[in-house]
Amino acid sequence: MTEFEVTPWEVKGEVDYNRLISIFGVKKIDEKVLDLMRKVFGEIPFYVRRGIFYSHRDLDVVLQDYLNGLPFYLYTGRGPSGPMHLGHIIPIMFTKYIQEKVDTILLLQVTSDEKYMYHETMTKEQIKSYTIDNIRDILALGFDVEKTYVIDDIRHINYLYQLAISVARRITYSTVRATFGFTGDTNIGMIFYMSIQATPAFLGYFIDNKFKHCLIPAAIDQDPFWRLTRDIANKLGFPKPSQIHGKFLPSLKASGKMSTSQPETALYLSDDKKAVRRKILDAFTGGQATAKLQRELGGNPDICTVYAYYKYIFEEDDKKLMERYEKCKSGTILCGECKQELISRVCAFLQKHQENKEAITESDVEAYMLDNKLKFEELIKAYEMLR
Ligand code: TRP
């Protein structure tokens, strides 16, 4: 068994996603949930069909209530500690899909405070510029401005603080220490931070009290936050937030997830054609040592990082994906061909993305910001009901 470790701040080794389900105490998406999804979305969503979003907490309750006329809102987020790569936008694109299907609001938290406190060598200036840049990347994916609220923790702390202290008062130091593995060297900001990440799981009820639930699509490494948020939700008078958990987009090298600390393992949203080409040509594949051997023995798509990109993002058609899989196994398609086609798909995607991002003005961004959408005095007044 290969060792791995998953925390909200670090993922090491080859992740065994099934074992994570039992370690975290979450549920696999089963037939019952699939059936509810068919009813709510009219189909099984792409990321679920591909097994990329694969586990959950109380998703069945949220979907069933939705079918009974009780709406939910969405909450997801991004930690602005560097430029964004393709892996980072998968949960965000999935969230957008759900938002459009069920026509609901989304709270999108950008955790400038978390990244400032965690990365002790980064400056406030750096964090601020990643915050702005990342928000532009996210908005380039095309969110409904009427229904999408962007929260920058540092900028919007006055909108969050009353909720955060109500959360903080109910979580002990020993719980946080045990859940996140904090030690005596951990700064006290990180200990309090938990309560900031919990706030959007409740804030939506103040925006519109028609909501019955909050659903959080996120990569599975964030689950420890949700576990603690769920533990205190009822004590605060709110429903427990529900989750749907995603896997990580594999690195372009042999193992592990894409990582900002190893630029050659990831495709950044800002990469130019040259970089995309270089990284993909250099990627780890499931191919044989020579073309001759590959024709004879076939390749192994199950361990191939190039195939993973088709599966996660760049081949929408299930049938065509299956064909690629079979052609690889039988040796009728070689790695070079697979890589060339991926290069052109990635370049087309990134070019469009970069154009969209370029077109976003400062005032476009401002229109999404929480403080331009919520009346502060009214919110503060409503917060008085908090115990
Ligand atoms: N902690 C997350 C990160 O480092 C950012 C985040 C905040 C988030 N709230 C979230 C991610 C909700 C997913 C869902 O990336």
Boltz pocket constraint, residues with backbone or C-beta under 6 A from the ligand:
constraints:
  - pocket:
      binder: B
      contacts: [[A, 8], [A, 75], [A, 76], [A, 77], [A, 78], [A, 79], [A, 109], [A, 110], [A, 111], [A, 114], [A, 197], [A, 216], [A, 217], [A, 218], [A, 219], [A, 222]]
      max_distance: 6.0
